[in-house]
Amino acid sequence: MSKIIRVNMTQKEVKFEEVADKYTSLGGRALTSQLIADEVPATCDALGPFNKLVIAPGLL
């Protein structure tokens, strides 16, 4: 895993980012959980604009 693809559906743009060092050993559920914990506010509405959908493959 060397890139993160971020898709902003509101502005209709796609960005490719390098993976941060703290995410390099993670995959699947661990990666999605860590990204959500880092980037989504705890009081975010489940269907609100600040929530995120994260899809990640496992380590294998």
Protein Blocks (a to p, Z undefined) as FASTA:
>chain_A
ZZdcdddfklopaddddddfklmmgghjlmmmmmmmmmmcfklcfkbmkbccdddddfZZ
